[in-house]
Amino acid sequence: MNNKDNLFAQVPMEFIGPVKISSQELTGEFKVPMATFETPLWPSCNRGAKVSRLTDEGISVVIVKDNMTRSILLQALNAKYLENVLVDLRKRFKEISIIAAKNSKFVSLQEWHEQIVGNLIYLRFSFDTKDASGHNMATLAAENILNWLIVEYPQLKHVSISGNYCTDKKVSAVNGILGRGKYVVAEIIIPRDIIVNVLNSTPEKITELNIKKNLIGGILAGSLRSANAHFANMLLAIYLATGQDAANIIEGSQGIVHAEVVEESLYFSVTLPNLIVGTVGNGKDLPFVQKNFKGMGCDNLNSRRLAIIVASSVLCGELSLLAAQTNPGELMRTHFNFERSKQGIK
């Protein structure tokens, strides 16, 4: 086929919101594009967005950490040699930072963590990659360091540019602990009357369900550093609409919902330690992506502002679903009604 348009998969998309956001980096009301076959997600997230607009402050968002990681893997004759290398490397951070950045002015080394297993050494580097999601930038920077290491320390042997200690597109504990991408917390305080009138629930019911479903249910299921209902739904929908690497929802959906009753209101938050998004790089120059970025109504959109909008949208969807599940029968009833109305079925 010569027509490149025929090479695109079509996914239904709608804008939800606007979502009301209040943070140091971004304040206002913003539309959010969501591309999904799970079409009941749109009205559900719209209900959460309505709640955000009815509160005084809307959704408050904080980015705790911002980094992209890549781990390299090397081998030596024994662990003693590797330990000596580490002792030396800890004195040479500035030198290693320069080596990492030699191919790009947009990448900078933040820190590294190491693990020695027998005669293997895993070095997990964290980089600031500005407005790119940073996969390739981090890999190239890590490769620069790897090539330098095997020259500087001749007993080191190259094993892999990626040692799985990163961890890229896989569920892991290390990402939840150290973060990969943006470590984001979105939170909101919702008065009781809004919970009752808009969500048909109460602060107590939502708090109790979060404990029994997300926390205890997640423990029984063996969830790894994760306690949420469906982060992946919102992440995938926004990722597809904004040209992100959709496979990053694997680590991105590792997150925690926290809810509690505070002076008759509901405190509700979502924590996403591995939110990977970018506004420049592969896929972001596509016409439909640029159109969707513009449709969000965010001036000077960058990766951090996009992460704030994404996290706020995740909160909207999570809040709405948990509220629905406090009422027996509501979830399937609303799914059937919406899907049948879309298909013209009465």
Protein Blocks (a to p, Z undefined) as FASTA:
>chain_A
ZZlklmpccdddddedjdddddfkbgcddddddddfklmlmmmmmmmmmmmmmpmnlpad
ddfbdcdddddddddfblklmmmmmmmmmmmmmmmmmmmmmmockbccfbdcdddehjac
cddddddehjanolmmmmmmmmmmmmmmmmmmmmbccfbfbgolmpghiacfklmmnoga
jaddddddddfklmmmmnopafklmmmmmmmmmmmmmmmnopahiacfklmmmmmmmmmm
nopafklmmmmmgccdddddeehiacdddddfbbccdfedehjlpmklmmmmmmnopghi
afklmmmmmmmmmmmmmmmmmmmmmpghklmmmmmmmmmmmnopZZ
